[in-house]
Amino acid sequence: MDTTEKKMHVTAKKLFADNKVDVIIGFEAGSLPHSARPIFVRNAKDVEKLVWNNRCATNLAVYLPKLFEKPARPPKDYAPPRIAIFTKGCDGRSIAGLVKEKQVLRENLIIIGMPCLGMIAPSKNSLDKKADIGQACLECASPTVRNADIVIEGASRKAAKSNFNSVKKFEAKSAEERWKYFTAEMSRCIRCNACREACPNCYCKVCFADQRKPSWVTPVNALSDTMVFHIGRMFHQAGRCVECDACVNACPMGIDLRQFTQKLAQDSADLFGCMPGVSGDEIAPLMMFKQEDSQSFITEPEEK
């Protein structure tokens, strides 16, 4: 057991001993070698199961909205759960957004900031101990957890500079080329909804794609409906996506979702000076309007 995990165990045991939490969200060793999976620790005796390594890629913030959801018929003595969560930089940015959107009670949450040297994407070979870390980690501009209540000291990856090189190369293509690439990627989608389920921002009780009155998208796996689903989901992430690549890692078909979600991050930064969960997002970009805002993208989509 390394020093980081010892610190985690000491911290978790103290939280239970001081009766400050009902549950702690973290990671335990997975069933496969060199793997880790989420765990909900509800008592001190299970604290020793907690681990921390470069396989802890899941964005744990995804579990918070459901845990804080009030029952339809709450008992008279109902109280929101008190939750502690071991957090990477991207998890922390997601939590900040969920707090802002009133999906998480900040006063009932203890954020434990963890050191992060980068995570190996689950899509990589989980049996390969030397697998490379994911693209999201290589390009992470904010690996340190901000506004953590408790900090577990340790070495973290140096913040990268957001240059959006991949997006810029994609933008340089013609509209026809971009659409052809998007169509080709979406044609591989099997509509399993794994991207939606893995995303902390997809917390709607009923997704627009599942609504039937009105029916925005049919359940049939037709390419046109698949494209509408992805365009709609991506639009909902504008100014909210923290580039954690949870959707990318969850996709069983290896679809290049990052090419499109990172465009959202670039537009959020360039147009609104907003890096979700870090800066400039006191008000969500899609909730802001200024008289001088450009509208050229409506009439002249190719204008630079």
KASUL-V239214 format. One record per pair of residues at least 6 apart in sequence whose C-alpha atoms are under 8 Angstrom apart, sorted by the first residue. I is the first residue (numbers start at 1). J is the second residue. Records with the same first field share a line. If there is no record, write none. Layout:
I->J / J
//
This chain:
4->52 / 152 / 153 / 154
5->50 / 51 / 52
7->152
8->50 / 152
9->47 / 48 / 50
12->24 / 44 / 47
13->44 / 47
15->21
16->22 / 43 / 44
17->44
20->82
21->81 / 82 / 83 / 84
22->42 / 43 / 81 / 82 / 83
23->40 / 41 / 42 / 43 / 81 / 82 / 83 / 84
24->40 / 41 / 42 / 83 / 84 / 85 / 86
25->38 / 39 / 40 / 41 / 60 / 83 / 84 / 85 / 86
26->38 / 39 / 40 / 41 / 50 / 51 / 60 / 85 / 86
27->36 / 37 / 38 / 39 / 49 / 50 / 51 / 52 / 56
28->36 / 37 / 38 / 39 / 49 / 50 / 51 / 52
29->35 / 36 / 37 / 49 / 50 / 51
30->36 / 37
32->126 / 127
33->126 / 127
34->55 / 126 / 127 / 128 / 129
35->55 / 56 / 126 / 127
36->51 / 53 / 55 / 56
37->56 / 58
38->58 / 60
39->50
41->47
53->119
54->116 / 117 / 118 / 119 / 120 / 133
55->119 / 120 / 121 / 122
56->119 / 120
57->119 / 120 / 121 / 122
58->246
59->90 / 91 / 198 / 199 / 200 / 244 / 246
60->85 / 86 / 87 / 91
61->91 / 92 / 94 / 95 / 200
62->198 / 199 / 200 / 201
63->200
64->103 / 104
65->98 / 103 / 104 / 203
66->203
67->81
68->80 / 81 / 103 / 104 / 105
69->103
70->80
80->108
81->108
82->108 / 109 / 110
83->108 / 109 / 110
84->109 / 110 / 111 / 112
85->109 / 110 / 111 / 112
86->111 / 112 / 113 / 114
87->111 / 112 / 113 / 114 / 145
88->113 / 114 / 115 / 116 / 143 / 144 / 145
89->113 / 114 / 116 / 142 / 143 / 144 / 145 / 146
90->142 / 143 / 145 / 242 / 243 / 244
91->244
92->111 / 113 / 145 / 146 / 277
93->145 / 146 / 242 / 276 / 277 / 278
94->200 / 201 / 241 / 242 / 276 / 277
95->104 / 277
96->277
97->240 / 276 / 277
98->104 / 201
99->105 / 106
100->282
110->148 / 149 / 150
111->147 / 148 / 149 / 150
112->148 / 149 / 150 / 151 / 152
113->144 / 145 / 146 / 148 / 149 / 150 / 151 / 152
114->144 / 145 / 151 / 152 / 153 / 154
115->144 / 152 / 153 / 154 / 155 / 156
116->143 / 144 / 155 / 156 / 157
117->155 / 156 / 157
118->133 / 134 / 137 / 138 / 157
119->133 / 134 / 137
120->131 / 132 / 133 / 134
121->133 / 134 / 249
122->249 / 250
123->249 / 250 / 254
124->131 / 132
125->131
136->243 / 244 / 245
137->143 / 244
138->160
139->159 / 160 / 161 / 162
140->159 / 160 / 161 / 162 / 243
141->159 / 160 / 161 / 162
142->159 / 160 / 278
143->156 / 157 / 158 / 159
144->156
146->278
164->262 / 263 / 266
166->259
167->259 / 260 / 262 / 263 / 266
170->178
171->178
175->302
183->227
185->255 / 256
186->223 / 226 / 227 / 255
187->223 / 226
188->253 / 255
189->226 / 253 / 255
190->221 / 253
191->221 / 226
194->247 / 250 / 251 / 252
195->246 / 247 / 248 / 250 / 251
196->202 / 233 / 247
198->246 / 247 / 250
199->246 / 247
201->237 / 240 / 241
208->216 / 217
209->215 / 216 / 217 / 218 / 229
210->217 / 219
211->217
217->225 / 226 / 228 / 229
218->225
234->260 / 261 / 264
237->261 / 264
238->264 / 265 / 268 / 285 / 286
239->264 / 265 / 268 / 274 / 275 / 276 / 281 / 284 / 285 / 286
240->276 / 284
241->261 / 264 / 265 / 276
242->265 / 275 / 276 / 277
243->258 / 261 / 262 / 265
245->258
247->257
248->254 / 255 / 256 / 257 / 258
265->275
268->274 / 275 / 285
269->275
272->280 / 285
273->279 / 280
274->280 / 281 / 285
275->281
296->303
297->303
//
